């Protein structure tokens, strides 16, 4: 029987049968996490700067008139690295979703909930922005707990008022940036500049997002990670004994003893790993769904090990097998299979993305139209083309037929440009001499040109009386 199983049997009621943020009466157990200090926390801080700069800067960066990223769910349009994907690109969107799901599965199989602690926006904003502001205004976790346990003074009221005002302002900034990822920076500017009556839906969206972010970071907090987020539940299905995660080396740490005893393990039972945990779990009880792998417990434990002159990494990144059996990580058949499938899908998506063009067009014969015999001795078919310019720029446009024996005659005022992100139609004839047609159905290649650049090639079927 493993140490975790022994703990579950002896102390199961202590942690397996209750939630870490709920007390015995069923009320919210507010977490006053101490501020972590250590190498991992410093690394996470540096990475958070990169993430935050990217988050607030990307909506303003444009490529060929398109933003770097945009997720316009209302209109079904998505932009990745400046390339616009419309509902017509559903196949690519579906493959992309499969790649994302497989990546999550493989990543979790190998590294557990590493994403939650180091990359997830919820953790970055909560621990690296809002929590730090709270520390700055109200003090560390112990000071906050002490102030809240007694009658509030004027100073406490003022500090809390300042904190919540800052939280609201920051939530408003995040909400506007978040909305920019959906409708674009230009539309957000319009909402800000123009009257409320002109953008009622936009103002409602900004208000909703602002209050949602404020509620999450001021009140809901770790409950997002422990209850609301489905990824926390998913990892319980995906993890196995080879998954690398934040783990306590119970073989070295047990039995715990606050006194320095030669028979005791290295764990001095100081509880610092629990005090710094943003979800209030005891990592010494084994792998738990509430653990977001933020490494705060590693830094706290290493600090205490240094103070008592013991080796670091009593809590570290490790798998259950590496602790229990001393095994190194190995790629299992399941991981290899998922990785191979992921590789195939990535190659397929890459081919589709590379071969797609800025112009998306459909060419069709006009239904009900027969062959026309013209005064110049040629015969012709009537066609309609629907073309979408997937960029935000107005681009020059014209049609060229590849076969020199045929020519295109456009009806009405010919199009010479296409507006960005708009669907345009035009009608045209393909004219040929009867002597140049040697079968009933002939396929002609039509090039959609933007200046001298071939944007796309389409095939038009010409029907004759041959």
C-alpha positions in Angstrom: 0.0 0.0 0.0 1.4 3.4 -1.0 1.8 6.3 1.4 -1.1 8.2 -0.3 -3.4 5.2 0.2 -2.4 4.9 3.8 -3.2 8.6 4.3 -6.5 8.3 2.5 -7.4 5.4 4.8 -6.4 7.0 8.1 -7.2 10.6 7.4 -9.7 10.3 4.6 -12.3 12.4 6.4 -9.7 15.1 6.8 -9.2 15.9 3.1 -10.7 13.3 0.7 -14.3 13.8 1.7 -14.4 17.6 1.9 -13.6 20.6 -0.3 -10.5 22.6 0.6 -12.4 25.9 0.5 -15.5 24.8 2.5 -15.6 24.5 6.3 -17.5 22.0 8.4 -20.6 24.1 8.5 -20.6 24.3 4.7 -19.7 27.9 4.5 -16.9 29.5 2.4 -13.5 29.1 3.9 -11.8 32.2 2.6 -8.2 31.6 1.7 -5.5 34.0 2.9 -2.6 32.7 1.0 0.9 34.0 2.0 3.0 35.6 -0.7 5.4 33.0 -2.2 9.1 33.7 -2.4 11.6 31.7 -4.4 13.0 30.8 -7.8 9.8 29.3 -9.3 7.7 32.3 -8.2 10.3 34.6 -9.8 10.2 32.6 -13.0 6.4 32.8 -13.1 6.6 36.5 -12.5 8.9 37.0 -15.4 6.7 34.9 -17.7 3.6 36.7 -16.5 5.1 40.0 -17.8 5.5 38.4 -21.2 2.0 37.1 -21.2 0.5 40.4 -20.0 2.4 42.4 -22.6 1.2 40.1 -25.4 -2.4 40.1 -24.1 -2.7 43.8 -24.1 -0.6 44.4 -27.3 -1.8 41.8 -29.8 -5.2 43.5 -30.6 -3.3 46.6 -31.8 -0.8 44.6 -34.1 -2.1 44.2 -37.6 -0.9 42.1 -40.6 -2.1 43.2 -44.0 -5.0 45.1 -42.4 -6.0 42.2 -40.1 -5.3 42.0 -36.4 -3.0 39.2 -35.2 -5.8 37.4 -33.5 -9.5 37.9 -33.5 -12.4 35.5 -32.4 -15.5 37.0 -33.9 -18.0 34.5 -32.7 -21.1 36.5 -33.6 -20.1 36.5 -37.3 -18.3 33.2 -37.3 -15.0 34.8 -38.3 -11.6 34.0 -36.8 -8.2 35.5 -37.4 -4.9 33.7 -36.6 -1.6 35.4 -37.3 -3.3 37.9 -39.6 -5.1 35.2 -41.7 -8.9 35.4 -41.8 -10.9 32.2 -41.5 -14.6 32.4 -42.4 -17.4 29.8 -42.0 -16.2 28.4 -45.4 -13.0 27.3 -43.6 -15.0 25.0 -41.3 -12.8 22.0 -42.1 -9.7 23.9 -40.9 -11.5 25.1 -37.8 -12.6 21.5 -37.0 -9.0 20.2 -37.5 -7.7 23.0 -35.3 -10.1 22.1 -32.5 -9.1 18.4 -32.7 -5.4 19.5 -32.5 -6.2 21.6 -29.4 -8.0 18.8 -27.7 -5.2 16.3 -28.5 -2.6 18.7 -27.3 -4.4 19.1 -24.0 -4.6 15.3 -23.6 -0.9 14.7 -24.4 0.3 17.7 -22.4 -1.7 16.6 -19.3 -0.6 13.0 -19.7 3.1 14.1 -19.5 3.1 17.3 -17.4 -0.2 17.2 -15.4 -1.8 20.5 -14.7 1.3 22.5 -15.6 -0.8 24.7 -17.9 -3.0 25.9 -15.0 -0.1 27.1 -12.8 2.1 28.7 -15.5 0.0 29.7 -18.6 -3.7 29.9 -17.7 -5.0 33.5 -17.9 -7.1 32.9 -14.7 -3.9 32.1 -12.7 -1.8 34.8 -14.3 -4.3 37.6 -13.6 -5.3 36.2 -10.1 -1.9 35.4 -8.7 0.4 37.8 -10.6 -1.9 40.9 -10.9 -4.9 41.0 -8.5 -3.2 39.1 -5.7 -0.1 41.3 -5.9 -2.2 44.4 -5.8 -4.0 43.0 -2.7 -0.7 42.3 -1.0 0.4 45.9 -1.8 -2.7 47.5 -0.4 -3.8 45.2 2.4 -0.6 43.4 3.3 0.3 39.7 3.3 -2.2 36.9 4.0 -1.6 36.9 7.8 -2.2 40.6 8.1 -5.4 40.3 6.0 -6.7 37.5 8.1 -6.0 39.4 11.3 -7.7 42.6 10.1 -10.8 40.7 8.9 -11.1 38.7 12.2 -11.7 41.9 14.3 -13.7 45.0 14.0 -12.7 47.0 11.0 -11.0 50.3 11.5 -11.2 53.4 9.3 -7.8 52.4 7.8 -9.1 48.9 6.8 -12.2 50.4 5.2 -10.1 52.9 3.2 -7.7 50.2 2.1 -10.5 47.8 1.0 -12.3 50.7 -0.8 -9.0 51.5 -2.7 -8.5 47.8 -3.5 -11.9 47.3 -5.0 -11.8 50.6 -7.0 -8.5 49.4 -8.5 -10.0 46.0 -9.1 -12.9 47.5 -10.9 -10.7 49.8 -13.1 -8.4 46.9 -14.0 -11.4 44.7 -14.8 -12.8 47.5 -17.1 -9.4 47.6 -18.9 -9.4 43.8 -19.2 -13.0 43.8 -20.4 -12.2 46.3 -23.2 -9.2 44.3 -24.3 -11.1 41.0 -24.2 -13.9 42.6 -26.3 -11.2 43.8 -28.8 -10.3 40.2 -29.4 -13.9 39.6 -30.4 -15.0 42.6 -32.4 -11.6 44.3 -33.1 -9.9 47.4 -31.7 -11.6 49.7 -34.3 -15.1 48.7 -33.2 -14.1 49.2 -29.5 -12.9 52.7 -30.3 -16.3 53.4 -32.0 -18.1 52.3 -28.8 -15.9 54.6 -26.7 -16.3 57.6 -29.0 -19.9 57.4 -30.1 -23.1 57.8 -28.1 -24.4 55.0 -26.0 -27.6 54.8 -28.1 -25.5 53.9 -31.1 -23.8 50.9 -29.4 -26.2 49.6 -26.8 -25.1 46.0 -27.3 -21.5 47.0 -27.1 -21.9 48.9 -23.9 -23.9 46.0 -22.3 -21.0 43.6 -23.3 -18.4 45.9 -21.7 -20.5 46.2 -18.5 -21.1 42.4 -18.4 -17.4 41.5 -19.0 -16.2 44.1 -16.5 -18.5 42.8 -13.7 -17.7 39.2 -14.6 -13.9 39.8 -14.3 -14.4 41.8 -11.1 -16.5 39.1 -9.5 -14.0 36.4 -10.5 -10.9 38.1 -9.2 -12.4 39.9 -6.2 -14.7 37.2 -4.8 -14.9 33.9 -6.8 -11.1 33.4 -7.1 -9.8 29.9 -6.6 -13.4 28.4 -7.0 -12.9 28.9 -10.8 -10.0 26.5 -10.7 -11.4 24.0 -8.2 -15.1 23.8 -9.2 -16.0 25.8 -12.4 -13.1 25.0 -14.8 -13.7 21.6 -16.5 -10.0 21.1 -17.1 -9.5 20.4 -13.4 -12.0 17.5 -13.6 -10.5 16.3 -16.9 -7.0 15.9 -15.5 -8.3 13.3 -13.0 -9.1 11.1 -16.0 -5.9 11.8 -18.0 -3.3 11.6 -15.3 -1.4 8.3 -14.6 1.5 7.3 -12.4 4.0 8.5 -15.0 2.6 12.1 -15.2 5.0 14.7 -14.0 3.4 17.1 -11.4 4.1 18.9 -8.2 4.5 16.1 -5.7 5.7 15.5 -2.1 8.5 13.0 -1.6 6.8 11.0 1.2 9.6 8.4 1.3 12.1 11.1 2.3 9.7 13.3 4.3 7.9 10.8 6.6 7.4 10.5 9.4 7.0 14.2 10.1 8.4 15.7 13.2 8.8 19.4 14.2 11.7 18.3 16.4 15.0 17.4 14.9 15.0 13.7 15.4 17.3 11.2 13.6 14.4 8.8 13.2 12.1 11.4 11.7 11.8 12.3 8.1 12.8 15.6 6.5 9.4 17.2 6.8 9.3 19.4 9.9 5.5 19.8 9.6 5.7 23.6 9.5 2.6 23.9 7.2 4.2 26.5 5.0 3.2 24.5 1.9 -0.4 24.8 2.9 -0.2 28.5 3.9 1.1 29.6 0.5 -1.3 27.4 -1.5 -3.8 29.5 -3.5 -6.3 26.6 -3.3 -5.6 25.7 0.4 -4.6 22.1 -0.1 -2.0 20.0 1.7 0.3 18.6 -1.1 1.5 16.1 1.4 -1.8 14.3 1.1 -0.9 13.3 -2.4 -2.2 14.3 -5.9 -5.4 16.3 -5.6 -7.7 17.8 -8.3 -7.5 21.2 -6.6 -3.7 21.4 -7.2 -3.0 23.8 -10.0 0.8 23.1 -10.0 1.7 26.7 -9.3 4.9 25.6 -7.4 4.3 28.0 -4.5 4.6 25.0 -2.1 8.0 24.1 -3.7 9.4 27.5 -3.0 8.0 27.6 0.5 9.3 24.1 1.3 12.8 24.8 -0.2 13.0 28.0 2.0 12.2 26.0 5.1 14.6 23.2 4.1 17.4 25.8 3.7 16.6 27.2 7.2 16.9 23.8 8.9 19.9 22.9 6.7 18.3 20.0 4.8 18.4 19.1 1.1 15.9 21.0 -1.1 13.2 19.6 -3.3 11.2 17.7 -0.6 8.3 18.9 -2.7 9.3 18.9 -6.4 8.2 18.1 -10.0 8.0 14.3 -10.1 5.8 11.4 -11.1 4.3 8.9 -8.6 6.5 6.2 -10.1 9.6 8.2 -9.9 9.0 8.7 -6.1 7.8 5.2 -5.3 10.0 3.2 -7.6 12.7 5.6 -8.7 11.7 5.2 -12.3 12.5 7.8 -14.9 9.7 9.2 -17.1 8.9 7.0 -20.1 6.7 7.5 -23.2 3.9 5.1 -22.9 2.1 3.5 -25.9 -0.9 5.8 -25.2 1.3 9.0 -25.4 3.0 7.7 -28.6 -0.3 7.0 -30.2 -1.8 10.4 -29.4 1.4 12.1 -30.5 1.4 10.4 -33.8 -2.2 11.4 -34.4 -1.4 14.9 -33.4 1.5 15.1 -35.8 -0.7 13.9 -38.7 -3.4 16.5 -37.9 -0.8 19.3 -37.6 0.7 18.4 -41.0 -2.8 18.3 -42.6 -3.7 21.7 -41.1 -0.4 23.2 -42.2 -1.0 22.1 -45.8 -4.6 23.6 -45.7 -3.4 26.9 -44.2 -0.4 27.2 -46.6 -2.6 26.5 -49.7 -5.5 28.8 -48.8 -5.6 32.1 -50.5 -6.8 35.7 -49.7 -9.6 35.4 -52.3 -12.2 32.8 -51.8 -14.4 32.3 -54.9 -17.2 30.2 -56.4 -17.8 30.1 -60.1 -21.2 28.7 -61.4 -23.0 28.7 -64.7 -26.1 30.8 -64.5 -29.0 28.3 -64.3 -31.5 28.2 -67.1 -29.2 29.9 -69.6 -28.5 28.1 -72.9 -25.6 28.5 -75.3 -25.6 31.9 -76.9 -24.6 32.4 -80.5 -23.0 35.8 -81.0 -22.8 38.1 -84.0 -19.0 37.8 -84.2 -19.4 34.0 -84.8 -18.5 32.9 -81.3 -20.5 31.0 -78.8 -20.7 31.7 -75.1 -21.9 30.6 -71.7 -23.0 32.9 -68.9 -21.4 32.6 -65.4 -21.7 34.2 -62.0 -18.7 34.5 -59.7 -19.0 35.1 -55.9 -15.7 36.2 -54.4 -14.7 37.2 -50.9 -11.7 39.2 -50.0 -10.5 37.7 -46.7 -8.2 40.6 -45.8 -9.2 44.0 -44.3 -7.6 45.8 -47.3 -9.1 46.9 -50.6 -7.2 44.9 -53.2 -7.1 45.2 -57.0 -8.9 42.4 -58.8 -9.5 41.1 -62.3 -10.2 37.8 -64.1 -7.9 36.1 -66.6 -8.7 32.9 -68.5 -5.8 30.6 -69.1 -6.8 29.2 -72.5 -5.8 31.7 -75.2 -8.6 30.5 -77.5 -11.2 31.7 -75.1 -11.9 35.2 -73.7 -13.9 36.7 -70.8 -16.5 39.4 -71.4 -17.8 40.9 -68.2 -21.4 42.3 -68.0 -22.0 45.8 -66.7 -19.3 47.8 -65.0 -16.4 45.4 -64.5 -15.0 45.1 -61.0 -11.4 46.4 -60.6 -11.1 46.0 -56.8 -12.6 44.1 -53.9 -13.4 45.6 -50.5 -11.9 44.0 -47.5 -13.9 41.2 -45.8 -16.8 41.6 -48.1 -18.6 39.2 -50.5 -18.9 40.5 -54.1 -20.6 39.1 -57.2 -20.2 39.7 -60.9 -21.5 38.1 -64.1 -19.5 37.4 -67.2 -19.5 35.4 -70.5 -16.8 33.0 -71.6 -16.6 33.3 -75.4 -15.0 30.8 -77.8 -15.0 30.0 -81.5 -17.0 26.8 -82.3 -14.0 25.4 -84.2 -12.0 25.5 -80.9 -14.5 23.3 -79.0 -14.0 19.6 -79.6 -16.3 18.1 -77.0 -19.6 18.8 -75.3 -18.1 19.9 -72.0 -14.8 21.8 -71.8 -13.2 23.0 -68.6 -11.5 26.4 -68.6 -9.2 27.6 -65.8 -9.9 31.1 -64.6 -7.3 33.0 -62.5 -8.3 35.6 -59.9 -5.6 38.2 -60.1 -4.7 41.0 -57.7 -2.3 43.1 -59.8 0.3 40.6 -61.2 -0.3 38.1 -58.3 -2.4 35.0 -58.8 -4.7 34.8 -55.8 -6.7 31.7 -56.8 -7.5 29.5 -59.8 -11.0 28.2 -60.5 -12.5 25.9 -63.1 -15.5 26.8 -65.2 -17.3 24.1 -67.2 -18.3 25.3 -70.7 -21.2 23.4 -72.4 -21.5 23.4 -76.2 -23.6 21.6 -78.8 -20.7 19.5 -80.0 
